[in-house]
Amino acid sequence: IVGIVTTGKGVTIHTIDCDTLESFYNAPERWLDVSWDAGVDTVEDHVGRIQVTISNEPGSLGTLTTVIGKNGGNIINLKITSRSVDFFEILIDIDVKDVKHLTNIIAALRAMPVISAVDRARSR
């Protein structure tokens, strides 16, 4: 996350890949390094949301859930958002320790042949 000093508003928080940050490219003096206040001893889980495109074939959903579980993630919500003869698009909320944990799960999923695409889902 990144903080941007905004006149009249204080500091607004954005993810590093937010499109809004492009408008502040030439104003580095307005950028602030910020982070969530998580203590060293914090063991709190966070929810990561991913968008997955998976082959519509026997065992593919089992593969998906097994990879998430073997990588220490816990699925707390799963929603099929689109389906066709060949593919399903699924939104999945996963309990993870931090962004690195979520990134590792995404990498493991991308390595599976039944999975066509995996990305972090962004709320807009």
C-alpha positions as protocol buffer text, in pm:
chain_id: "A"
residue {
  index: 1
  type: ILE
  ca { x: 0 y: 0 z: 0 }
}
residue {
  index: 2
  type: VAL
  ca { x: 102 y: 360 z: -62 }
}
residue {
  index: 3
  type: GLY
  ca { x: -16 y: 682 z: 100 }
}
residue {
  index: 4
  type: ILE
  ca { x: -70 y: 996 z: -108 }
}
residue {
  index: 5
  type: VAL
  ca { x: -95 y: 1334 z: 65 }
}
residue {
  index: 6
  type: THR
  ca { x: -409 y: 1496 z: -74 }
}
residue {
  index: 7
  type: THR
  ca { x: -496 y: 1862 z: -13 }
}
residue {
  index: 8
  type: GLY
  ca { x: -806 y: 1889 z: 203 }
}
residue {
  index: 9
  type: LYS
  ca { x: -830 y: 1515 z: 260 }
}
residue {
  index: 10
  type: GLY
  ca { x: -509 y: 1421 z: 440 }
}
residue {
  index: 11
  type: VAL
  ca { x: -359 y: 1091 z: 331 }
}
residue {
  index: 12
  type: THR
  ca { x: -539 y: 855 z: 95 }
}
residue {
  index: 13
  type: ILE
  ca { x: -431 y: 491 z: 77 }
}
residue {
  index: 14
  type: HIS
  ca { x: -388 y: 302 z: -251 }
}
residue {
  index: 15
  type: THR
  ca { x: -256 y: -37 z: -354 }
}
residue {
  index: 16
  type: ILE
  ca { x: 75 y: -10 z: -537 }
}
residue {
  index: 17
  type: ASP
  ca { x: -89 y: -118 z: -864 }
}
residue {
  index: 18
  type: CYS
  ca { x: -379 y: 131 z: -839 }
}
residue {
  index: 19
  type: ASP
  ca { x: -439 y: 326 z: -1162 }
}
residue {
  index: 20
  type: THR
  ca { x: -486 y: 648 z: -961 }
}
residue {
  index: 21
  type: LEU
  ca { x: -116 y: 651 z: -868 }
}
residue {
  index: 22
  type: GLU
  ca { x: -21 y: 731 z: -1227 }
}
residue {
  index: 23
  type: SER
  ca { x: -156 y: 1083 z: -1181 }
}
residue {
  index: 24
  type: PHE
  ca { x: 93 y: 1135 z: -894 }
}
residue {
  index: 25
  type: TYR
  ca { x: 396 y: 1003 z: -1087 }
}
residue {
  index: 26
  type: ASN
  ca { x: 559 y: 1348 z: -1112 }
}
residue {
  index: 27
  type: ALA
  ca { x: 490 y: 1439 z: -748 }
}
residue {
  index: 28
  type: PRO
  ca { x: 711 y: 1205 z: -541 }
}
residue {
  index: 29
  type: GLU
  ca { x: 699 y: 1447 z: -247 }
}
residue {
  index: 30
  type: ARG
  ca { x: 332 y: 1347 z: -198 }
}
residue {
  index: 31
  type: TRP
  ca { x: 408 y: 973 z: -168 }
}
residue {
  index: 32
  type: LEU
  ca { x: 434 y: 812 z: 177 }
}
residue {
  index: 33
  type: ASP
  ca { x: 556 y: 465 z: 263 }
}
residue {
  index: 34
  type: VAL
  ca { x: 283 y: 313 z: 479 }
}
residue {
  index: 35
  type: SER
  ca { x: 200 y: -33 z: 608 }
}
residue {
  index: 36
  type: TRP
  ca { x: -70 y: -202 z: 806 }
}
residue {
  index: 37
  type: ASP
  ca { x: -5 y: -189 z: 1180 }
}
residue {
  index: 38
  type: ALA
  ca { x: 64 y: -555 z: 1237 }
}
residue {
  index: 39
  type: GLY
  ca { x: 291 y: -628 z: 1531 }
}
residue {
  index: 40
  type: VAL
  ca { x: 575 y: -878 z: 1507 }
}
residue {
  index: 41
  type: ASP
  ca { x: 380 y: -1124 z: 1724 }
}
residue {
  index: 42
  type: THR
  ca { x: 61 y: -1095 z: 1518 }
}
residue {
  index: 43
  type: VAL
  ca { x: -71 y: -1429 z: 1396 }
}
residue {
  index: 44
  type: GLU
  ca { x: -386 y: -1280 z: 1247 }
}
residue {
  index: 45
  type: ASP
  ca { x: -506 y: -1413 z: 914 }
}
residue {
  index: 46
  type: HIS
  ca { x: -612 y: -1186 z: 629 }
}
residue {
  index: 47
  type: VAL
  ca { x: -848 y: -1253 z: 342 }
}
residue {
  index: 48
  type: GLY
  ca { x: -709 y: -1260 z: -9 }
}
residue {
  index: 49
  type: ARG
  ca { x: -947 y: -1274 z: -305 }
}
residue {
  index: 50
  type: ILE
  ca { x: -843 y: -1437 z: -630 }
}
residue {
  index: 51
  type: GLN
  ca { x: -1009 y: -1481 z: -969 }
}
residue {
  index: 52
  type: VAL
  ca { x: -942 y: -1822 z: -1124 }
}
residue {
  index: 53
  type: THR
  ca { x: -1019 y: -1959 z: -1469 }
}
residue {
  index: 54
  type: ILE
  ca { x: -1023 y: -2337 z: -1453 }
}
residue {
  index: 55
  type: SER
  ca { x: -1089 y: -2616 z: -1704 }
}
residue {
  index: 56
  type: ASN
  ca { x: -1431 y: -2776 z: -1684 }
}
residue {
  index: 57
  type: GLU
  ca { x: -1314 y: -3133 z: -1645 }
}
residue {
  index: 58
  type: PRO
  ca { x: -1338 y: -3402 z: -1376 }
}
residue {
  index: 59
  type: GLY
  ca { x: -1104 y: -3340 z: -1082 }
}
residue {
  index: 60
  type: SER
  ca { x: -1014 y: -2980 z: -1167 }
}
residue {
  index: 61
  type: LEU
  ca { x: -1197 y: -2828 z: -869 }
}
residue {
  index: 62
  type: GLY
  ca { x: -1035 y: -3091 z: -644 }
}
residue {
  index: 63
  type: THR
  ca { x: -694 y: -2994 z: -779 }
}
residue {
  index: 64
  type: LEU
  ca { x: -764 y: -2627 z: -713 }
}
residue {
  index: 65
  type: THR
  ca { x: -873 y: -2679 z: -353 }
}
residue {
  index: 66
  type: THR
  ca { x: -592 y: -2925 z: -280 }
}
residue {
  index: 67
  type: VAL
  ca { x: -324 y: -2681 z: -400 }
}
residue {
  index: 68
  type: ILE
  ca { x: -468 y: -2405 z: -182 }
}
residue {
  index: 69
  type: GLY
  ca { x: -483 y: -2636 z: 122 }
}
residue {
  index: 70
  type: LYS
  ca { x: -134 y: -2782 z: 73 }
}
residue {
  index: 71
  type: ASN
  ca { x: 2 y: -2427 z: 62 }
}
residue {
  index: 72
  type: GLY
  ca { x: -156 y: -2338 z: 396 }
}
residue {
  index: 73
  type: GLY
  ca { x: -454 y: -2142 z: 268 }
}
residue {
  index: 74
  type: ASN
  ca { x: -809 y: -2189 z: 391 }
}
residue {
  index: 75
  type: ILE
  ca { x: -1097 y: -2125 z: 150 }
}
residue {
  index: 76
  type: ILE
  ca { x: -1365 y: -1921 z: 325 }
}
residue {
  index: 77
  type: ASN
  ca { x: -1582 y: -1842 z: 21 }
}
residue {
  index: 78
  type: LEU
  ca { x: -1606 y: -1971 z: -334 }
}
residue {
  index: 79
  type: LYS
  ca { x: -1835 y: -1841 z: -609 }
}
residue {
  index: 80
  type: ILE
  ca { x: -1859 y: -1953 z: -970 }
}
residue {
  index: 81
  type: THR
  ca { x: -1905 y: -1627 z: -1161 }
}
residue {
  index: 82
  type: SER
  ca { x: -1917 y: -1763 z: -1516 }
}
residue {
  index: 83
  type: ARG
  ca { x: -1930 y: -2104 z: -1677 }
}
residue {
  index: 84
  type: SER
  ca { x: -1900 y: -2237 z: -2027 }
}
residue {
  index: 85
  type: VAL
  ca { x: -1856 y: -2579 z: -2181 }
}
residue {
  index: 86
  type: ASP
  ca { x: -1476 y: -2560 z: -2144 }
}
residue {
  index: 87
  type: PHE
  ca { x: -1408 y: -2327 z: -1847 }
}
residue {
  index: 88
  type: PHE
  ca { x: -1534 y: -2194 z: -1516 }
}
residue {
  index: 89
  type: GLU
  ca { x: -1445 y: -1855 z: -1371 }
}
residue {
  index: 90
  type: ILE
  ca { x: -1438 y: -1864 z: -992 }
}
residue {
  index: 91
  type: LEU
  ca { x: -1392 y: -1599 z: -722 }
}
residue {
  index: 92
  type: ILE
  ca { x: -1224 y: -1743 z: -412 }
}
residue {
  index: 93
  type: ASP
  ca { x: -1167 y: -1581 z: -73 }
}
residue {
  index: 94
  type: ILE
  ca { x: -873 y: -1738 z: 111 }
}
residue {
  index: 95
  type: ASP
  ca { x: -747 y: -1689 z: 466 }
}
residue {
  index: 96
  type: VAL
  ca { x: -374 y: -1614 z: 435 }
}
residue {
  index: 97
  type: LYS
  ca { x: -102 y: -1486 z: 669 }
}
residue {
  index: 98
  type: ASP
  ca { x: 16 y: -1201 z: 443 }
}
residue {
  index: 99
  type: VAL
  ca { x: 59 y: -1093 z: 81 }
}
residue {
  index: 100
  type: LYS
  ca { x: 362 y: -1319 z: 34 }
}
residue {
  index: 101
  type: HIS
  ca { x: 154 y: -1617 z: 145 }
}
residue {
  index: 102
  type: LEU
  ca { x: -116 y: -1527 z: -108 }
}
residue {
  index: 103
  type: THR
  ca { x: 146 y: -1476 z: -381 }
}
residue {
  index: 104
  type: ASN
  ca { x: 288 y: -1823 z: -311 }
}
residue {
  index: 105
  type: ILE
  ca { x: -58 y: -1979 z: -343 }
}
residue {
  index: 106
  type: ILE
  ca { x: -117 y: -1796 z: -672 }
}
residue {
  index: 107
  type: ALA
  ca { x: 218 y: -1920 z: -808 }
}
residue {
  index: 108
  type: ALA
  ca { x: 137 y: -2278 z: -709 }
}
residue {
  index: 109
  type: LEU
  ca { x: -203 y: -2254 z: -880 }
}
residue {
  index: 110
  type: ARG
  ca { x: -52 y: -2113 z: -1199 }
}
residue {
  index: 111
  type: ALA
  ca { x: 171 y: -2420 z: -1220 }
}
residue {
  index: 112
  type: MET
  ca { x: -130 y: -2652 z: -1250 }
}
residue {
  index: 113
  type: PRO
  ca { x: -231 y: -2757 z: -1605 }
}
residue {
  index: 114
  type: VAL
  ca { x: -608 y: -2743 z: -1532 }
}
residue {
  index: 115
  type: ILE
  ca { x: -582 y: -2378 z: -1431 }
}
residue {
  index: 116
  type: SER
  ca { x: -574 y: -2129 z: -1719 }
}
residue {
  index: 117
  type: ALA
  ca { x: -542 y: -1804 z: -1524 }
}
residue {
  index: 118
  type: VAL
  ca { x: -512 y: -1679 z: -1164 }
}
residue {
  index: 119
  type: ASP
  ca { x: -505 y: -1316 z: -1055 }
}
residue {
  index: 120
  type: ARG
  ca { x: -575 y: -1119 z: -741 }
}
residue {
  index: 121
  type: ALA
  ca { x: -926 y: -987 z: -764 }
}
residue {
  index: 122
  type: ARG
  ca { x: -949 y: -610 z: -726 }
}
residue {
  index: 123
  type: SER
  ca { x: -1250 y: -424 z: -602 }
}
residue {
  index: 124
  type: ARG
  ca { x: -1312 y: -118 z: -815 }
}
